[in-house]
Amino acid sequence: DQQVKQNSPSLSVQEGRISILNCDYTNSMFDYFLWYKKYPAEGPTFLISISSIKDKNEDGRFTVFLNKSAKHLSLHIVPSQPGDSAVYFCAASARYAGGTSYGKLTFGQGTILTVHP
Amino acid sequence: GAGVSQTPSNKVTEKGKYVELRCDPISGHTALYWYRQSLGQGPEFLIYFQGTGAADDSGLPNDRFFAVRPEGSVSTLKIQRTERGDSAVYLCASSFNAGTEAFFGQGTRLTVV
C-alpha cells in the first residue's frame, strides 16, 4: 500500500528551465509535506516543507504547491541548475493527528532529476 | 557534532550473524528515527524514539530487529540472525521535536552475504 507516490522515476531538464516534480498521496490524515534531496552516498537533505493549511510555500528557487482536494503536491525549481541533479523524495506525515505516529515520515519512491548544462 | 553521525558507514556480515548499527543524533534533538532504504525505493520507516522511549515501532519488520536509545541521545539498531533480505542502507534521522524537520545521517550500508 503505497501511500505516497512519485510516478515519474526520472526527469531531464535543460539548465535555466523550470523543473516540476510531482507527488500524490492517498492518506487524508497527512497534514505536513516535505521534499528531500539526495546525492549518491549521502543521506537525504531537507529542502522545503508545507503545512496543509497552506497551498504554497516558497524558498528561493524552490516552491512547493499543495492541492489538498486532489491530494497532490509539486515542487518547482526555477531556474534549474546542474547542481540540482539528484534524487528528490516527497514525504508526508500526520503531524497533528495525535497518538504516537506523528513524527513518522512516509516517503515516495523518488524522482531522479538531471539538469543538463 | 554538527550533523547526524552513523557508524559504521559500511558493514558486510555473514548470513545468521548479529549486527549493531549506531546513530549519534544532533545534540539537543529529542526525536530520533530509523529508516531503511532499498535500491530504487524511498526510505521506509522502522522506528521512532521520543527521548528514551520508542514512540512508534510499527515499521520494524519482525522480532529480529530491535532498537534502543537508553540515555535519550545515541541509538543502536540491532539485527539478530541476519538474512540476505536485510541488505539495505539504514538511515538515522533526528529532529528537535517530533513533527519538525528531520535531519538525516549518511546511512550505514549493510550487506548480508
Boltz contact constraints between the chains, C-beta under 6 A:
constraints:
  - contact:
      token1: [A, 42]
      token2: [B, 106]
      max_distance: 6.0
  - contact:
      token1: [A, 43]
      token2: [B, 91]
      max_distance: 6.0
  - contact:
      token1: [A, 43]
      token2: [B, 104]
      max_distance: 6.0
  - contact:
      token1: [A, 43]
      token2: [B, 105]
      max_distance: 6.0
  - contact:
      token1: [A, 43]
      token2: [B, 106]
      max_distance: 6.0
  - contact:
      token1: [A, 43]
      token2: [B, 107]
      max_distance: 6.0
  - contact:
      token1: [A, 44]
      token2: [B, 104]
      max_distance: 6.0
  - contact:
      token1: [A, 46]
      token2: [B, 101]
      max_distance: 6.0
  - contact:
      token1: [A, 89]
      token2: [B, 42]
      max_distance: 6.0
  - contact:
      token1: [A, 95]
      token2: [B, 99]
      max_distance: 6.0
  - contact:
      token1: [A, 100]
      token2: [B, 55]
      max_distance: 6.0
  - contact:
      token1: [A, 100]
      token2: [B, 56]
      max_distance: 6.0
  - contact:
      token1: [A, 101]
      token2: [B, 56]
      max_distance: 6.0
  - contact:
      token1: [A, 102]
      token2: [B, 99]
      max_distance: 6.0
  - contact:
      token1: [A, 103]
      token2: [B, 31]
      max_distance: 6.0
  - contact:
      token1: [A, 103]
      token2: [B, 48]
      max_distance: 6.0
  - contact:
      token1: [A, 103]
      token2: [B, 98]
      max_distance: 6.0
  - contact:
      token1: [A, 103]
      token2: [B, 99]
      max_distance: 6.0
  - contact:
      token1: [A, 104]
      token2: [B, 45]
      max_distance: 6.0
  - contact:
      token1: [A, 104]
      token2: [B, 48]
      max_distance: 6.0
  - contact:
      token1: [A, 104]
      token2: [B, 56]
      max_distance: 6.0
  - contact:
      token1: [A, 107]
      token2: [B, 42]
      max_distance: 6.0
  - contact:
      token1: [A, 107]
      token2: [B, 43]
      max_distance: 6.0
  - contact:
      token1: [A, 108]
      token2: [B, 42]
      max_distance: 6.0
  - contact:
      token1: [A, 109]
      token2: [B, 41]
      max_distance: 6.0
  - contact:
      token1: [A, 109]
      token2: [B, 42]
      max_distance: 6.0
  - contact:
      token1: [A, 110]
      token2: [B, 42]
      max_distance: 6.0
